Amino acid sequence: MSDAVLTDAQVADFRALAGMIIPASAQYGVPGADDPVIFADIVGSVGRDHGAVVAALARAAEVAGGAVAGLDAAGKAAVVATLQGEAGAMGVLVRLVLLCYYRDDRVMVSLGLEPRAPFPKGHVLEQGDWSLLDPVKARKPFWRAAP
């Protein structure tokens, strides 16, 4: 087994956590991040984050006292709440889940967007209120001057 592959136990725990990060919504008609198609994309996208993902899943299993996938909903919620309080423990998992979740056509359609690549057609963004940036522009510079 290559070191870029997750074990079956890690995949099961990751899937359980992904379902907690983005649960399915009947109200909006969207699947959760633990949907088979979406989750396959998540696992296939681990790539360079493999070490960080394995570390995060190991920490989750440590907090759970075993397999996260074997816990009930309240137990999973407790694990997620604990990990959210720790710097970086959930960051890589959340980033991967979000990255892949919004690539799914069903999710894009639920947002009212055409499920396609942004180019060559592009997507039109409505102009916002640029005056909201005035307080930021008025701040004194906080960076060091270049030598």
N, C-alpha and C positions, 0 to 999 in steps of 0.2 A: 504494500500500500504506500503510495506517495505521501509525503508530508503535507501536500496541498489538499488532501481529502479528509473530510470529517468522518468520524466514526458514526455508526448507526445511533448510538446513544446521544452523541453531540447533535446530530441532525434532529432527533426527536425533541431534545431540549430546546434547540433553536426554533423549531417549528412552534412549540408551545409558547415560547417568548414572543415570537413574531405575531401570533394570534392575540397576545396581550397588548402588543404595541399598536397594532391596527386590527381591531376586531371587525367581523362582518357586520354590515348594517342593512337590515331589511327595509328600514325607512328610506335609505338612499339607493337601495338596490345594488350594493357593492359587496364584493367578497372581502374577507379578511386577508391579512398578509400570510395566513397559514393555508390559503387556498393552494391546491396542488400545483397549478400552473405558475402562480406568482412565487410560491416557495421554491419551486425548481429553479426559477430565475435567480432568486436570492442565493441559493446554495451554489449555483453556477457562477455567481459574481463575487464570491469570497476572494479569490485570487490573492493579491498582495496583502490583504488584511487577514490572511489565514492565522498567523500567530496571535494577533489581537483578538480574533473571534474565538479561538481555542481558549485563550486566557479568560475572556469574558464568560464563556460557557462553563469553564472550570470554577470560576468564582460563583456563578449562579448555582451550580451543583453543590458547592460548599455551603452557600447560604440555605439552600433547600434541604441539606442533609441527605442528599441522594439525587435521584433523577427528578428534574423539574417537570418532565412530561408526566410523571406519575402522581403529581399533586392535583388536588381539586382546585376549583377556581379561586377560592379564598387563599389557598397556599401559594398559588402562582402569583396572585396579586401581592401577597406579602413579600415574595422574593423580588418582584419588580420594584416595589416600594423601597426595599432595602438597597437594591442596586442603584436606584435613581439618586439616592443620597450619597453615593460614592462617586468621586471624580473619575470619569472615564469608563466605569464598569459597563454601562449600557451604551455609551456613545457610538462605538463601532457597530453594534447590533442595530441600533436605531437608524444610523446612517445607511446601512445596507438595505434595511427593510424599506425605508422611504425611497431610496434610489430605484429599487426594483418595483415597488408598488405602483408608482406613478408611470411606469412604462406599460402597464397593462391596459389594453384597449377598453375593457369594461369600466375601469376607473376613469379614464379620460372621457368616455361618453357620459358618465354620471356627472362630470364637471361641466358638461356642455361643450366640450372641445372635440374636434374631429380627431380620431385616432390615426395620426400620421406624423411623419417627421416634420419638424418645424421649417425645414427648407426643402425645396426652393420657394414654396409659396409664402412661407413666413406666417407669423401670427400677428394680428393687429392688437395693440394694447391701447386702451383708452388713456388719454392724457390725464394725469393726476394734478393735484394742487401743488405746484412747485414751491409755493410760499411756505410750505411746511418745513422746508430745508433752511429757511432764513436764520433760525437760532443756531444751527450748526455752522452756517457760513460766517456768522457773526462772532463765533468763538475765537479766542486767541489761539495761535498755533501751539500745539503741545509736542511737536516733534523736534528733534535736534537738527540744527543746521548742518548741511553737508560740509566737510572740510574743504 
